[in-house]
Amino acid sequence: MYREKLEKDSGMIFVYDKENYYAFWMKNTNIPLSIAFLNKDKIIVDIHNLIPHDETPVVTKTKAIYAIEMNQHWFKQNNIT
């Protein structure tokens, strides 16, 4: 939150204790991000593009245990699906 930029190829990873349905929003987030949700086998199960300051929750479609936030479109630009 409150960041003005995210360096190229830098990101944030969130690691949870168990697989579940998780939600993220962009309150107080100034930069556009993409988020990938991964299951316990480290397979991407969902990717979303997020809009700065949007308080609409983005929820995983299937259970996940990891979430990785990167600059918006980073996953697409790096052919990660």
Helices and strands as residue ranges (DSSP letters): E 11-20, E 23-24, E 33-38, E 44-50, E 58-59, E 64-71, H 74-77
